């Protein structure tokens, strides 16, 4: 499987359908796969217009072809061609070709960009898709599991007894509506029915992703390289924001102007067992990203949207707060290594494949304002589900939902259903988490980390510190007598660890370890005895560029200084890993489409 892909998943009910990228090959009723070829198209680069008109045989009133390729026409199909095809038993080869080429013309008509190649597409049912991707989640290295475990456990999404790979596999298998693979240049649309049936809305988004790859290959490649959750989400806010905005415009025309193969009710489970902390973090580009791109397009047109691909959004903060766009660049929260000999930064092999869905495709992690917001909101979600009604822990449960001004109480705003802004996380200015392990971590599952978060002001840092203490209190943490700003969480919920919180000026550093004694081993100076000096305030020259996402300084008394930008253990490659290293999560790292939902959320909000 390819090392990098972009994915989409459906969440829990149906408010909108989001799609994925490139390839189109459809399974017919007999089970054989029919493929629409990957061929050059259009007049760009002197390529001749196709003399094959797949839509003619299925259109009652076919329109004549243009003299040259134009927007809104592809391979013999106009965007407004009506097609008489039957999808109940699966589309045959010529039907699929007509539907795909008409959809390409429609995406062009909306997005005002020209395809230069057609792409293969296939349609499979979910059971087949789940079986196909199972191999992608096998043979995950022990260090790979520890890395993903730290990513989830540090945000209290899953405790150390949970299998992080299973969490992601379940999310991928149950939530993906379709995907486009930039490496394989193909699209796969996933159906809930047998035989699988085409969903033109999902198809439209995947085609848009293919078009993005053709028009803006640099940003798509950047998305698939070594990234943190923050970098993935800020870039994906352009990619999926654009894709899902076009998807919405496409669906609007399907309900008013165009003849379309719209999604059908499948009777499938509308409430799959997803980890909602991971899911809500991943949904960010599909919600706030859409609003961001929509505002840009409505104010300045598609050319302004195109500029986002060459000059991307600097942070998720600027997506959440669009008034700060290009006005509030993030700072680099660089972390110096002050660990003892018994603890070391979790090693990463060059070329290993880690799941970008979690933003663990780099040696260090950064979760951004969106990720930290979700961490502080998620306990309210879990409490509300278990309590049968809205419960507030740190960030209130209802804060995450934007409700419609009219209609049934509790109904979400379809164009902007989710909110990721709250005063506690409003002042985020950069963050970095460095994971630590010992020689026995593989067998004990005991890990640690140092997480530095920078804030715009001392007030912002204080608000976050208070909120984080409230988060620990939710898990029954107790202050440790004799140690400053140190807390111990019991093993009750599987998060039994020690925590030290150092609030210095505009920076908050969180140190985590299995025991209080281990805290100062993970970071010298952590958990000082009462009335002793606290962990020194990191100097401002520890970094100023948030893009230096892999630059952890390793600096202790008797060690040479190392910058992992050039360390071979830092992954910055699209080269597939060896068979025994890393999860190789094929579709789990592809451009995907999500099926966003409101029904279950509405029921829980009420």
VOVEXZA-365673 format. One record per residue (C-alpha): x negated, y, z; residue number from 1. Coordinates in Angstrom, 1 decimal, decimal comma. Each point is the difference from the previous one (the first is absolute). Layout:
BEGIN
[[X Y Z] NUM];
...
END
This chain:
BEGIN
[[0,0 0,0 0,0] 1];
[[-1,1 3,6 -0,5] 2];
[[-1,6 1,8 2,9] 3];
[[2,2 3,0 -0,2] 4];
[[3,6 0,6 -0,8] 5];
[[2,7 2,5 1,0] 6];
[[3,1 -1,2 1,6] 7];
[[3,5 0,8 1,0] 8];
[[2,4 -1,7 2,4] 9];
[[3,6 0,2 0,8] 10];
[[0,8 0,9 3,6] 11];
[[3,4 -0,8 1,3] 12];
[[3,0 1,1 -1,9] 13];
[[0,6 1,8 -3,2] 14];
[[-0,3 3,8 -0,2] 15];
[[-2,2 0,1 -3,0] 16];
[[-2,0 -2,4 -2,1] 17];
[[-3,7 0,7 -0,6] 18];
[[-2,0 -1,7 -2,7] 19];
[[-3,6 -1,1 -0,8] 20];
[[-2,5 0,1 -2,9] 21];
[[-1,3 -1,4 -3,3] 22];
[[0,8 -3,4 -1,5] 23];
[[3,2 -1,5 -1,3] 24];
[[0,6 -3,7 -0,6] 25];
[[3,5 -1,4 0,7] 26];
[[1,1 -3,5 0,9] 27];
[[2,9 -1,2 -2,1] 28];
[[2,7 -2,4 1,1] 29];
[[-2,0 -3,1 -1,0] 30];
[[-2,8 1,0 2,3] 31];
[[-2,6 1,0 -2,7] 32];
[[-1,7 3,3 0,2] 33];
[[0,5 2,5 -2,8] 34];
[[-2,6 2,8 -0,2] 35];
[[0,2 3,4 -1,5] 36];
[[-3,5 0,4 -1,4] 37];
[[-2,7 2,5 1,2] 38];
[[-0,4 2,0 -3,2] 39];
[[-0,9 3,5 -1,1] 40];
[[3,0 2,2 -0,8] 41];
[[0,8 3,5 -1,1] 42];
[[-2,0 2,5 -2,1] 43];
[[-2,7 0,7 2,6] 44];
[[-3,5 -0,7 -1,3] 45];
[[1,3 -0,5 -3,5] 46];
[[2,0 -3,2 0,9] 47];
[[2,8 -0,5 -2,5] 48];
[[3,6 -0,1 1,1] 49];
[[1,3 -3,6 0,4] 50];
[[2,0 -1,3 -3,0] 51];
[[1,9 -2,4 2,3] 52];
[[3,3 1,3 1,5] 53];
[[1,0 -2,4 2,8] 54];
[[3,0 2,1 0,9] 55];
[[1,7 0,0 -3,4] 56];
[[1,5 -3,5 0,3] 57];
[[1,5 0,8 3,4] 58];
[[1,2 3,5 -0,6] 59];
[[3,5 0,6 -1,6] 60];
[[-1,2 3,3 -1,4] 61];
[[-3,7 0,0 -0,5] 62];
[[-1,7 3,3 -0,5] 63];
[[-2,7 0,5 -2,7] 64];
[[-3,6 -0,1 1,1] 65];
[[-2,0 3,3 0,0] 66];
[[-2,8 0,7 -2,4] 67];
[[-2,5 -0,1 2,8] 68];
[[0,0 -1,0 3,7] 69];
[[1,9 2,4 2,1] 70];
[[1,0 0,2 3,7] 71];
[[3,1 -2,0 0,6] 72];
[[-0,7 -2,6 -2,7] 73];
[[-2,1 -3,1 0,3] 74];
[[-0,5 -2,9 -2,4] 75];
[[3,3 0,5 -1,8] 76];
[[2,1 0,8 3,0] 77];
[[1,5 3,4 0,9] 78];
[[0,6 0,9 3,7] 79];
[[3,8 0,2 -0,6] 80];
[[0,4 -3,1 -2,1] 81];
[[2,9 -2,1 1,3] 82];
[[-0,9 -3,7 0,2] 83];
[[2,3 -3,0 -0,1] 84];
[[-1,9 -2,6 2,1] 85];
[[1,0 -2,5 2,6] 86];
[[-2,3 -0,5 3,0] 87];
[[2,1 -2,5 2,0] 88];
[[-2,0 -3,0 -1,2] 89];
[[-3,3 2,0 -0,4] 90];
[[-1,0 2,1 -3,0] 91];
[[-1,5 -1,8 -3,0] 92];
[[-3,1 1,2 -1,6] 93];
[[1,5 2,5 -2,5] 94];
[[2,5 1,3 2,6] 95];
[[-2,8 0,6 2,5] 96];
[[-2,1 1,8 -2,7] 97];
[[2,9 2,3 -0,7] 98];
[[0,8 0,8 3,7] 99];
[[-3,7 0,6 0,8] 100];
[[-0,7 2,3 -3,0] 101];
[[3,2 2,0 0,6] 102];
[[-1,0 0,4 3,7] 103];
[[-3,5 1,2 -1,1] 104];
[[1,8 2,6 -2,2] 105];
[[2,1 1,1 2,9] 106];
[[-2,9 0,4 2,4] 107];
[[-1,7 2,1 -2,7] 108];
[[3,1 2,1 -0,4] 109];
[[0,2 0,8 3,7] 110];
[[-3,7 0,2 0,9] 111];
[[-1,1 1,8 -3,2] 112];
[[-3,1 -2,2 -0,5] 113];
[[-0,7 -2,3 -2,9] 114];
[[-0,9 -3,7 0,3] 115];
[[-3,0 -1,1 -2,0] 116];
[[0,4 -3,7 0,6] 117];
[[2,9 -2,3 0,7] 118];
[[-0,3 -2,4 2,9] 119];
[[1,1 -3,6 0,8] 120];
[[2,9 -0,5 2,5] 121];
[[1,3 -3,1 1,8] 122];
[[3,1 -0,6 2,1] 123];
[[-0,1 -2,6 2,8] 124];
[[2,2 -0,9 2,9] 125];
[[-1,1 0,7 3,5] 126];
[[-0,6 -3,6 0,9] 127];
[[-2,4 -0,4 -2,9] 128];
[[-1,8 3,3 0,9] 129];
[[-0,4 -1,1 3,6] 130];
[[-1,5 -3,3 -1,1] 131];
[[-2,3 1,7 -2,5] 132];
[[-1,6 2,4 2,5] 133];
[[-0,4 -2,5 2,7] 134];
[[-3,6 -0,8 -1,2] 135];
[[-0,9 3,6 0,3] 136];
[[0,3 -0,2 3,8] 137];
[[-2,1 -3,1 0,5] 138];
[[-3,6 -0,2 1,0] 139];
[[-0,1 3,3 1,9] 140];
[[-3,3 0,4 1,8] 141];
[[-0,1 0,1 3,8] 142];
[[-1,4 3,5 -0,1] 143];
[[2,8 1,0 -2,5] 144];
[[2,7 -1,1 2,5] 145];
[[-1,7 1,8 2,8] 146];
[[-0,1 3,2 -2,1] 147];
[[3,7 -0,2 -0,8] 148];
[[0,7 -0,9 3,6] 149];
[[-1,7 3,2 1,2] 150];
[[1,9 2,0 -2,6] 151];
[[3,3 -1,2 1,3] 152];
[[-0,8 -0,3 3,7] 153];
[[-1,5 3,5 0,3] 154];
[[3,4 1,4 -1,1] 155];
[[2,0 -2,4 2,2] 156];
[[1,6 -1,5 -3,1] 157];
[[-1,0 -3,6 0,9] 158];
[[-1,9 -1,4 2,9] 159];
[[-3,1 -2,2 -0,1] 160];
[[2,0 -3,2 0,0] 161];
[[1,7 0,8 -3,3] 162];
[[-1,5 -1,0 -3,3] 163];
[[-0,5 3,1 -2,1] 164];
[[-0,2 -1,9 -3,3] 165];
[[3,4 -1,6 0,6] 166];
[[1,4 3,5 0,7] 167];
[[-1,2 1,3 -3,3] 168];
[[0,9 -3,1 -1,9] 169];
[[3,5 0,2 1,2] 170];
[[0,3 3,7 -0,9] 171];
[[-1,4 -0,6 -3,4] 172];
[[2,1 -3,1 -0,9] 173];
[[3,2 1,4 1,3] 174];
[[-0,3 3,7 -0,7] 175];
[[-1,5 0,2 -3,5] 176];
[[2,4 1,0 -2,7] 177];
[[-2,6 -0,1 -2,8] 178];
[[-3,6 0,9 -0,6] 179];
[[-2,4 1,2 -2,6] 180];
[[-3,5 -1,3 -0,1] 181];
[[-2,6 2,6 -1,2] 182];
[[-2,6 -2,8 -0,5] 183];
[[2,3 -2,4 -1,9] 184];
[[2,1 2,8 -1,6] 185];
[[3,2 -1,8 0,5] 186];
[[3,3 0,5 1,8] 187];
[[2,0 -2,5 2,0] 188];
[[3,6 0,7 1,0] 189];
[[1,4 -2,1 2,8] 190];
[[3,6 -1,1 0,0] 191];
[[2,1 -1,3 2,8] 192];
[[2,0 -2,3 -2,3] 193];
[[-0,5 -3,3 -1,8] 194];
[[-0,6 0,2 -2,9] 195];
[[-1,8 3,3 0,5] 196];
[[1,7 3,1 -1,4] 197];
[[-1,5 3,2 -1,2] 198];
[[0,4 3,2 2,1] 199];
[[-0,6 2,9 -2,2] 200];
[[-0,5 2,5 2,9] 201];
[[-2,9 -2,1 1,4] 202];
[[-1,3 -0,4 -3,5] 203];
[[0,0 3,8 -0,6] 204];
[[-2,2 0,6 3,0] 205];
[[-2,5 -2,7 -0,9] 206];
[[-0,2 1,5 -3,5] 207];
[[-0,6 3,4 1,5] 208];
[[-2,9 -1,5 1,9] 209];
[[-1,4 -1,4 -3,2] 210];
[[0,3 3,4 -1,6] 211];
[[-1,8 1,5 3,0] 212];
[[-2,8 -2,4 -0,5] 213];
[[-0,3 0,9 -3,6] 214];
[[0,1 3,8 0,5] 215];
[[-1,8 0,2 3,4] 216];
[[-2,3 -3,0 0,4] 217];
[[-2,4 1,7 2,3] 218];
[[2,5 0,5 2,8] 219];
[[1,4 -3,5 -0,3] 220];
[[-3,6 -1,4 0,3] 221];
[[-0,6 2,2 3,0] 222];
[[3,2 -1,3 1,7] 223];
[[-1,3 -3,6 -0,5] 224];
[[-3,5 0,7 1,4] 225];
[[-1,1 -0,2 3,6] 226];
[[2,6 2,1 1,9] 227];
[[1,4 0,7 3,4] 228];
[[3,8 0,0 0,7] 229];
[[-0,2 3,8 -0,1] 230];
[[-1,7 0,2 -3,3] 231];
[[2,2 -2,6 -1,5] 232];
[[3,2 1,8 1,1] 233];
[[-1,1 3,4 -1,2] 234];
[[-1,0 -1,3 -3,4] 235];
[[3,0 -2,3 -0,2] 236];
[[2,2 3,0 0,8] 237];
[[-0,8 1,2 -3,5] 238];
[[0,2 -3,4 -1,7] 239];
[[3,1 -1,3 1,7] 240];
[[1,5 3,5 0,5] 241];
[[-0,1 0,5 -3,7] 242];
[[1,1 -3,6 -0,7] 243];
[[3,0 0,1 2,3] 244];
[[1,0 3,5 -1,0] 245];
[[0,1 -1,1 -3,7] 246];
[[1,9 -3,1 1,2] 247];
[[2,6 2,2 1,6] 248];
[[0,4 2,1 -3,1] 249];
[[0,3 -3,2 -2,1] 250];
[[2,7 -1,4 2,3] 251];
[[1,9 3,2 -0,1] 252];
[[0,1 -0,2 -3,8] 253];
[[1,0 -3,6 0,1] 254];
[[3,1 0,9 2,0] 255];
[[0,9 3,0 -2,2] 256];
[[-1,4 -0,3 -3,5] 257];
[[-1,8 -3,2 -0,8] 258];
[[1,0 -3,7 -0,3] 259];
[[-2,3 -1,8 2,4] 260];
[[-0,6 -3,4 1,6] 261];
[[0,7 1,1 3,6] 262];
[[-0,8 -2,0 3,1] 263];
[[2,6 -2,5 1,1] 264];
[[0,9 -1,2 3,5] 265];
[[-1,8 -3,2 0,6] 266];
[[1,3 -1,3 3,3] 267];
[[-3,6 -0,2 1,2] 268];
[[-1,0 0,7 3,6] 269];
[[0,3 3,7 0,4] 270];
[[-2,0 0,0 3,3] 271];
[[-3,2 -1,9 -0,5] 272];
[[-2,4 -0,4 3,0] 273];
[[-2,5 2,8 -0,7] 274];
[[-2,3 1,7 2,4] 275];
[[1,6 3,4 -0,1] 276];
[[-3,1 1,9 1,3] 277];
[[-1,9 -1,2 -3,1] 278];
[[3,0 0,5 -2,2] 279];
[[0,7 3,6 1,1] 280];
[[-3,6 1,0 -0,4] 281];
[[-0,1 -1,5 -3,5] 282];
[[3,3 1,7 -1,0] 283];
[[-1,4 3,4 0,5] 284];
[[-1,0 0,7 -3,7] 285];
[[3,3 -1,4 -1,1] 286];
[[2,0 2,6 2,0] 287];
[[-2,0 3,1 0,8] 288];
[[-2,1 -0,4 -3,1] 289];
[[3,1 0,1 -2,1] 290];
[[1,1 3,2 1,6] 291];
[[-3,4 1,6 -0,5] 292];
[[-0,2 -0,9 -3,7] 293];
[[3,7 1,1 -0,6] 294];
[[-0,7 3,4 1,5] 295];
[[-3,1 0,4 -2,1] 296];
[[1,8 -1,0 -3,2] 297];
[[3,1 2,2 0,7] 298];
[[-2,2 3,1 0,8] 299];
[[-2,7 -0,3 -2,6] 300];
[[0,8 -2,9 -2,5] 301];
[[-1,6 -3,3 -0,9] 302];
[[-3,3 1,7 -0,9] 303];
[[-0,4 0,9 3,7] 304];
[[0,7 -3,6 1,0] 305];
[[-2,7 -1,1 -2,5] 306];
[[-2,5 2,2 1,8] 307];
[[0,6 -2,0 3,2] 308];
[[-1,8 -2,9 -1,7] 309];
[[-3,2 1,9 -0,6] 310];
[[0,2 2,0 3,2] 311];
[[1,7 -2,3 2,5] 312];
[[1,7 0,9 3,2] 313];
[[-2,6 0,3 2,8] 314];
[[2,0 -1,6 2,8] 315];
[[3,4 -1,5 1,0] 316];
[[0,3 3,0 2,3] 317];
[[0,4 2,2 -3,1] 318];
[[2,7 -2,4 -1,4] 319];
[[1,9 0,1 3,3] 320];
[[-0,4 3,8 0,1] 321];
[[0,0 1,2 -3,6] 322];
[[-0,4 3,6 1,0] 323];
[[-3,6 -0,9 1,0] 324];
[[-0,8 -1,4 -3,4] 325];
[[-3,6 1,1 -0,9] 326];
[[0,0 2,2 3,1] 327];
[[-1,0 -2,3 2,9] 328];
[[-2,8 -2,4 -1,0] 329];
[[-0,6 -2,8 2,5] 330];
[[-3,2 -0,4 2,0] 331];
[[-2,2 -3,1 0,3] 332];
[[0,3 -1,7 3,3] 333];
[[-3,4 -1,6 -0,1] 334];
[[-0,8 -2,6 2,7] 335];
[[-3,5 -0,7 1,4] 336];
[[-0,8 -3,5 1,0] 337];
[[-0,8 -0,2 3,7] 338];
[[0,7 -3,6 0,6] 339];
[[-2,1 -2,5 2,0] 340];
[[-1,9 -2,9 -1,6] 341];
[[2,9 -2,3 0,8] 342];
[[2,5 1,9 -2,1] 343];
[[-0,5 0,9 -3,7] 344];
[[2,1 1,6 -2,8] 345];
[[2,0 -2,7 -1,7] 346];
[[-2,1 -1,1 -3,0] 347];
[[1,4 0,1 -3,5] 348];
[[-1,5 -1,9 -3,0] 349];
[[-0,6 1,9 -3,2] 350];
[[2,8 -0,9 -2,5] 351];
[[2,4 -1,5 2,6] 352];
[[3,7 0,5 -0,9] 353];
[[2,1 1,5 2,8] 354];
[[3,6 1,0 -0,2] 355];
[[0,4 3,7 -0,9] 356];
[[3,6 -0,1 1,2] 357];
[[-1,4 0,3 3,5] 358];
[[-2,7 2,5 -1,1] 359];
[[-2,6 -2,4 1,2] 360];
[[-2,0 0,0 -3,2] 361];
[[-2,9 2,0 1,6] 362];
[[-2,3 -0,7 2,9] 363];
[[1,7 2,7 2,1] 364];
[[3,6 0,8 0,3] 365];
[[2,0 3,2 -0,2] 366];
[[3,7 0,1 0,4] 367];
[[0,8 3,7 -0,6] 368];
[[3,0 2,0 1,3] 369];
[[2,5 -2,5 -1,5] 370];
[[-1,7 -3,0 1,6] 371];
[[-0,3 1,6 3,4] 372];
[[3,6 1,2 -0,2] 373];
[[1,2 -3,6 -0,7] 374];
[[-2,1 -1,3 2,9] 375];
[[1,8 2,4 2,4] 376];
[[3,4 -0,6 -1,5] 377];
[[-0,1 -3,8 -0,3] 378];
[[0,7 -0,7 3,7] 379];
[[3,3 1,9 -0,3] 380];
[[1,0 -2,1 -2,9] 381];
[[-0,8 -3,3 1,8] 382];
[[1,8 1,2 3,1] 383];
[[3,0 1,1 -2,1] 384];
[[0,3 -3,4 -1,7] 385];
[[-0,3 -2,0 3,2] 386];
[[2,3 2,4 1,9] 387];
[[2,7 0,1 -2,6] 388];
[[0,0 3,8 -0,4] 389];
[[-2,4 3,0 -0,3] 390];
[[-2,7 -0,1 2,7] 391];
[[-2,8 2,6 0,3] 392];
[[-3,5 -0,9 1,2] 393];
[[-2,5 2,6 -1,4] 394];
[[1,2 1,4 -3,3] 395];
[[3,8 -0,3 0,1] 396];
[[1,6 -2,7 -2,2] 397];
[[2,3 2,4 -1,9] 398];
[[-2,9 2,3 -0,9] 399];
[[-1,2 -2,3 -2,8] 400];
[[3,4 0,1 -1,9] 401];
[[1,4 2,9 -2,0] 402];
[[3,7 -0,3 0,1] 403];
[[2,4 1,0 -2,8] 404];
[[2,0 3,2 0,6] 405];
[[3,2 -1,8 -1,1] 406];
[[1,4 -3,5 -0,2] 407];
[[0,1 -2,7 2,6] 408];
[[-1,8 0,9 3,3] 409];
[[-3,4 -1,5 0,1] 410];
[[-0,4 -0,1 -3,8] 411];
[[-3,5 1,0 -1,1] 412];
[[-0,8 2,7 -2,6] 413];
[[-0,6 -2,1 -3,1] 414];
[[-2,6 2,4 -1,5] 415];
[[-1,9 0,5 3,2] 416];
[[0,8 -2,8 2,5] 417];
[[-3,0 0,1 2,2] 418];
[[-1,9 2,5 2,1] 419];
[[-3,7 -0,2 1,1] 420];
[[-0,3 3,3 1,8] 421];
[[0,0 0,6 3,7] 422];
[[-1,6 2,7 2,3] 423];
[[-2,2 -2,7 1,6] 424];
[[-1,7 -0,9 -3,3] 425];
[[0,4 3,4 -1,7] 426];
[[-3,5 1,2 0,7] 427];
[[-2,0 -3,0 -1,4] 428];
[[-3,2 1,1 -1,6] 429];
[[-1,8 -3,3 -0,7] 430];
[[-0,6 -3,4 1,6] 431];
[[-2,3 -3,0 -0,1] 432];
[[0,1 -3,4 1,7] 433];
[[-3,1 -2,2 0,2] 434];
[[0,7 -3,7 0,9] 435];
[[-2,4 -1,9 2,3] 436];
[[-0,5 -3,8 0,7] 437];
[[-2,2 -2,2 1,9] 438];
[[-1,6 -3,3 -1,0] 439];
[[2,9 -1,8 1,6] 440];
[[2,8 2,1 -1,5] 441];
[[0,8 -2,6 -2,6] 442];
[[1,0 -2,6 2,6] 443];
[[1,3 2,3 2,7] 444];
[[1,9 2,6 -2,2] 445];
[[-1,4 2,7 2,4] 446];
[[-1,0 3,2 -1,8] 447];
[[-0,4 3,6 0,6] 448];
[[-0,1 3,4 -1,8] 449];
[[-0,8 3,6 0,2] 450];
[[2,6 2,3 -1,5] 451];
[[-0,7 3,7 -0,4] 452];
[[2,8 2,3 -0,9] 453];
[[-0,6 3,7 -0,7] 454];
[[2,7 2,6 0,5] 455];
[[0,6 3,6 -1,1] 456];
[[0,0 1,3 3,5] 457];
[[-0,4 -0,9 3,7] 458];
[[3,7 0,2 0,4] 459];
[[0,5 -2,6 -2,8] 460];
[[-2,6 -2,2 1,6] 461];
[[1,7 0,2 3,4] 462];
[[3,4 -0,8 -1,5] 463];
[[-1,4 -3,1 -1,7] 464];
[[-1,8 -1,1 3,1] 465];
[[3,2 0,2 2,1] 466];
[[1,9 -1,9 -2,7] 467];
[[-2,7 -2,7 -0,1] 468];
[[0,2 -0,4 3,7] 469];
[[3,8 -0,4 -0,3] 470];
[[-0,6 -2,7 -2,6] 471];
[[-2,3 -1,9 2,3] 472];
[[2,5 0,5 2,8] 473];
[[2,7 -1,6 -2,2] 474];
[[-2,2 -3,1 0,1] 475];
[[-0,3 0,2 3,8] 476];
[[-3,5 1,5 0,1] 477];
[[-1,3 1,0 3,4] 478];
[[-2,7 2,6 0,7] 479];
[[-3,3 -1,7 1,1] 480];
[[-1,0 1,2 3,4] 481];
[[-3,5 1,4 0,1] 482];
[[-0,3 0,6 -3,8] 483];
[[0,9 3,2 -1,7] 484];
[[2,8 -0,1 -2,7] 485];
[[-0,2 -3,8 0,0] 486];
[[3,1 -2,3 -0,3] 487];
[[0,6 -3,7 0,1] 488];
[[2,8 -1,6 -1,9] 489];
[[1,1 -3,4 1,4] 490];
[[0,3 -3,1 -2,2] 491];
[[3,8 0,0 0,1] 492];
[[0,5 1,0 -3,6] 493];
[[-3,2 -1,3 -1,4] 494];
[[-1,7 3,4 0,0] 495];
[[-1,9 -0,5 3,2] 496];
[[-3,1 2,2 -0,4] 497];
[[-1,8 2,9 1,6] 498];
[[0,2 3,5 -1,4] 499];
[[-2,0 3,2 0,5] 500];
[[1,3 3,3 -1,3] 501];
[[-2,5 2,9 -0,3] 502];
[[1,6 3,3 -0,9] 503];
[[-2,7 2,6 -0,7] 504];
[[1,0 3,2 -1,7] 505];
[[1,6 -0,8 -3,3] 506];
[[-1,0 -3,7 -0,1] 507];
[[1,5 -3,0 1,8] 508];
[[-2,1 -3,2 0,1] 509];
[[1,7 -3,3 0,9] 510];
[[-2,2 -2,9 1,1] 511];
[[1,5 -3,5 0,1] 512];
[[-1,5 -3,2 1,5] 513];
[[1,3 -3,2 1,6] 514];
[[-1,0 1,1 3,5] 515];
[[-0,9 3,2 1,8] 516];
[[-3,6 -1,1 0,3] 517];
[[-0,2 -0,5 -3,8] 518];
[[1,1 3,6 -0,7] 519];
[[-3,5 1,4 0,7] 520];
[[-1,5 -2,9 -2,0] 521];
[[2,0 0,9 -3,0] 522];
[[-0,8 3,7 0,4] 523];
[[-2,6 1,2 2,5] 524];
[[1,5 2,6 2,4] 525];
[[3,6 -1,3 -0,3] 526];
[[2,1 -0,5 3,1] 527];
[[-2,4 2,0 2,3] 528];
[[0,4 -0,3 3,7] 529];
[[2,1 2,7 1,6] 530];
[[-1,8 3,4 0,3] 531];
[[-2,8 -1,2 -2,4] 532];
[[-0,6 1,8 -3,3] 533];
[[2,3 -1,2 -2,8] 534];
[[-0,9 -1,2 -3,4] 535];
[[-1,9 2,8 -1,8] 536];
[[2,0 2,2 -2,4] 537];
[[-0,9 -1,0 -3,6] 538];
[[-1,7 2,9 -1,7] 539];
[[1,6 1,7 -2,9] 540];
[[-2,9 -1,0 -2,3] 541];
[[1,2 -3,6 0,2] 542];
[[1,8 0,6 -3,2] 543];
[[2,4 2,4 -1,8] 544];
[[1,2 -1,9 -3,1] 545];
[[2,8 -2,5 0,5] 546];
[[-0,9 -1,6 -3,3] 547];
[[-3,2 -1,4 1,5] 548];
[[2,2 -2,9 1,1] 549];
[[-2,7 -2,6 0,5] 550];
[[-2,7 2,1 1,7] 551];
[[-0,3 -1,3 3,5] 552];
[[-3,2 1,1 1,6] 553];
[[-1,7 -2,8 1,9] 554];
[[-2,1 1,8 2,5] 555];
[[-1,1 -1,3 3,4] 556];
[[-3,2 0,6 2,1] 557];
[[-2,1 -2,7 -1,6] 558];
[[1,6 -0,5 -3,4] 559];
[[-0,6 1,7 -3,3] 560];
[[2,7 2,1 -1,4] 561];
[[2,1 -1,7 -2,7] 562];
[[2,6 1,5 -2,3] 563];
[[2,3 -2,7 -1,3] 564];
[[0,7 1,9 -3,2] 565];
[[-3,1 -1,9 -1,3] 566];
[[0,3 -3,0 2,3] 567];
[[0,6 -3,1 -2,1] 568];
[[2,6 -1,1 2,6] 569];
[[2,3 2,8 -1,1] 570];
[[2,4 -1,0 -2,7] 571];
[[0,2 2,3 -2,9] 572];
[[0,5 -2,2 -3,0] 573];
[[2,7 -1,6 -2,1] 574];
[[-2,1 -3,1 -0,5] 575];
[[1,9 -3,2 1,1] 576];
[[-1,3 -1,5 3,2] 577];
[[-1,5 -3,5 0,3] 578];
[[2,4 -2,7 0,7] 579];
[[-0,8 -0,3 3,7] 580];
[[0,2 3,7 0,9] 581];
[[3,1 2,2 0,4] 582];
[[3,6 -0,6 -0,7] 583];
[[0,0 0,8 -3,8] 584];
[[3,6 1,2 0,4] 585];
[[0,8 0,2 -3,8] 586];
[[3,4 1,6 -0,2] 587];
[[-0,3 1,3 3,6] 588];
[[-2,4 2,6 -1,4] 589];
[[1,9 0,9 -3,2] 590];
[[2,2 2,9 -1,0] 591];
[[3,4 -1,2 1,2] 592];
[[3,6 1,1 0,2] 593];
[[2,0 0,1 3,2] 594];
[[3,7 -0,4 0,4] 595];
[[0,8 2,7 2,6] 596];
[[3,0 -0,6 2,1] 597];
[[2,4 1,8 2,3] 598];
[[2,7 -2,4 1,1] 599];
[[-1,8 -1,8 2,8] 600];
[[-1,6 3,3 1,1] 601];
[[3,4 1,6 0,1] 602];
[[1,4 -2,8 2,1] 603];
[[-2,8 0,4 2,5] 604];
[[0,2 3,8 0,1] 605];
[[3,6 -0,1 0,9] 606];
END
